[in-house]
């Protein structure tokens, strides 16, 4: 169900115009991804430490998949160590 005042057109416009704040490129994302995931898993505010990363991960499916894969890998390794 679509919320009142919200349409597919609004979603399309948001995707085309990008986030209102800073956003990283794929290269910058790749360079910072390990650090970002470490911060997330440590419970630190990763979004404040690396501004623009969250917006990039939400808008770039390739980087978003890398993020999820890295989180899963680290979580698996952490379980194996315990």
C-alpha positions in Angstrom: 0.0 0.0 0.0 1.3 3.5 -0.9 1.2 6.1 1.9 -1.0 9.1 1.3 0.8 11.8 -0.7 3.5 9.3 -1.7 3.7 7.9 -5.2 5.9 5.9 -7.5 6.8 9.3 -9.1 8.2 10.5 -5.8 10.3 7.3 -5.5 11.6 7.8 -9.1 12.5 11.5 -8.5 14.3 10.6 -5.3 16.4 8.0 -7.1 17.2 10.3 -9.9 18.2 13.3 -7.8 20.0 11.3 -5.2 20.3 11.9 -1.4 20.1 15.4 0.0 23.4 15.1 1.8 26.9 13.9 0.8 27.3 10.6 -1.0 30.4 8.6 -1.8 31.5 7.3 -5.1 31.9 3.5 -5.6 35.7 3.9 -5.3 35.4 5.8 -2.0 32.9 3.3 -0.7 35.1 0.4 -1.5 38.1 2.1 0.2 36.0 2.7 3.4 33.8 -0.3 3.5 35.9 -2.4 5.9 36.2 0.4 8.3 32.5 1.2 8.0 31.4 -2.4 8.8 33.8 -2.6 11.7 32.3 0.6 13.2 28.8 -0.8 12.6 29.5 -4.1 14.3 31.2 -2.3 17.2 28.0 -0.3 17.8 29.7 3.0 16.8 27.8 5.6 14.8 29.3 4.6 11.4 27.1 7.1 9.5 28.6 10.1 11.4 32.1 8.8 11.1 31.8 8.2 7.3 29.2 10.6 6.0 27.6 9.6 2.8 28.2 5.9 3.1 24.7 5.0 4.1 23.2 6.9 1.2 25.6 5.3 -1.3 24.9 1.8 0.0 21.1 2.4 -0.3 21.4 3.8 -3.8 24.0 1.4 -5.3 23.0 -2.2 -5.4 26.5 -3.5 -6.1 28.1 -1.7 -3.1 25.0 -2.6 -1.0 25.6 -6.3 -1.8 29.3 -6.0 -0.9 28.3 -4.4 2.4 25.9 -7.2 3.2 28.4 -9.9 2.2 31.1 -8.3 4.3 28.8 -8.0 7.4 27.8 -11.7 7.0 31.4 -12.8 6.6 32.6 -11.0 9.7 29.6 -12.2 11.7 30.4 -15.8 10.6 34.0 -15.4 11.6 33.1 -13.9 15.0 30.8 -16.9 15.7 33.6 -19.3 14.7 36.0 -17.7 17.1 33.7 -18.2 20.1 
